[in-house]
Amino acid sequence: MVKGGPSLNPSGRPKEALSLGKEVIAALHKAFETVGKEKYLVELALEDRKTFAALIAKVIPSEVNQTVQHTVIDLSTAMAQANQRLADMSALIDITPTQQAPTTIDATPEAEPTPIIEAPKKWR
């Protein structure tokens, strides 16, 4: 829009302009497939480093916006709280050793082993 005056193009951008951009991108994609994709890029890098570097500069974003959130933890307070919880739990659990005689388990084998039951013939 011209300052202080009417718009020079009141109807806006013609629809053909948008589809032309899509057609160009599709044509570039087809041409890239035709010349061999990665093979073409390797040849370009070896034969014309300046053009290859310019291509990389156009494709790789020059700026990256990233939001990082940090959480700060006061470790001394967290440790004090953990120690207090452990102390509270220790008060509920009696960990005093008892003076009981060790339990003896008889592990002598039986005189006759238990026979193994065979599966019926129709199951085999």
C-alpha positions in Angstrom: 0.0 0.0 0.0 1.3 3.5 -0.9 1.5 5.8 2.1 -1.4 8.2 2.0 -2.9 6.8 -1.2 -4.8 3.9 -2.6 -3.3 0.4 -3.0 -1.5 -0.2 -6.3 -2.8 -3.8 -6.4 -6.3 -3.8 -4.6 -7.0 -7.5 -5.6 -3.8 -8.8 -4.0 -1.3 -11.3 -5.3 -2.6 -13.3 -8.3 -3.3 -17.0 -7.5 -1.0 -18.1 -10.4 2.0 -16.7 -8.5 1.4 -19.2 -5.7 1.0 -22.2 -8.0 4.0 -21.1 -10.0 6.2 -21.4 -6.8 4.8 -24.9 -6.2 5.5 -25.9 -9.9 9.1 -24.6 -9.6 9.7 -26.6 -6.4 8.2 -29.8 -8.1 10.4 -29.2 -11.1 13.5 -28.8 -8.9 12.7 -32.0 -7.1 12.2 -33.9 -10.3 15.5 -32.6 -11.7 17.3 -33.5 -8.5 16.0 -37.1 -8.8 17.1 -37.2 -12.4 20.7 -36.2 -11.8 21.2 -38.8 -9.1 20.4 -37.1 -5.7 23.4 -37.8 -3.4 25.7 -38.8 -6.3 25.1 -35.3 -7.8 25.8 -33.6 -4.5 29.1 -35.5 -4.1 30.2 -34.6 -7.6 29.3 -31.0 -7.0 31.3 -31.0 -3.7 34.3 -32.4 -5.4 34.2 -30.3 -8.6 32.8 -26.9 -7.5 33.3 -26.4 -3.8 32.2 -22.8 -3.9 28.8 -23.6 -5.3 28.4 -26.6 -2.9 29.2 -24.3 0.1 26.7 -21.7 -1.2 24.1 -24.5 -1.5 24.8 -25.6 2.1 24.5 -22.0 3.3 21.1 -21.7 1.7 19.7 -24.9 3.0 21.0 -24.9 6.6 19.2 -22.5 8.9 21.5 -19.7 10.0 19.6 -19.2 13.3 17.9 -21.6 15.6 15.4 -20.5 18.2 15.2 -22.8 21.2 13.5 -22.3 24.6 15.3 -24.0 27.5 13.7 -24.3 30.9 15.9 -24.9 33.9 14.8 -26.4 37.3 16.9 -25.4 40.2 17.0 -27.8 43.2 18.4 -26.8 46.6 20.2 -30.1 47.3 20.9 -29.3 50.9 17.2 -28.8 51.6 16.3 -32.0 49.6 18.8 -34.1 51.5 17.6 -32.7 54.9 14.0 -33.6 53.9 15.1 -37.1 52.8 17.0 -37.7 56.0 13.9 -36.6 58.0 11.7 -39.0 56.1 14.2 -41.8 56.8 14.3 -41.0 60.5 10.5 -41.0 60.6 10.4 -44.4 58.9 13.1 -45.8 61.3 10.9 -44.9 64.2 8.1 -47.0 62.8 10.3 -50.1 62.1 12.0 -52.1 64.8 15.4 -53.0 63.5 16.7 -54.4 66.9 18.4 -57.8 66.3 16.8 -60.7 68.1 18.7 -63.5 69.9 16.9 -66.5 68.3 18.7 -69.7 67.6 19.2 -70.4 63.9 16.5 -72.5 62.3 17.7 -75.9 61.1 16.3 -77.4 57.9 16.4 -81.1 57.3 17.6 -81.5 53.7 18.3 -85.2 53.7 16.9 -86.9 50.5 14.0 -89.3 50.7 14.8 -93.0 50.4 12.7 -93.3 47.3 12.4 -90.5 44.7 8.9 -89.5 43.7 8.1 -91.3 40.4 7.5 -89.2 37.3 4.1 -89.5 35.8 4.2 -90.2 32.1 1.9 -88.5 29.7 -0.7 -90.6 28.0 0.4 -91.9 24.5 -2.2 -89.9 22.7 -0.5 -86.7 24.0 2.9 -87.7 22.7 
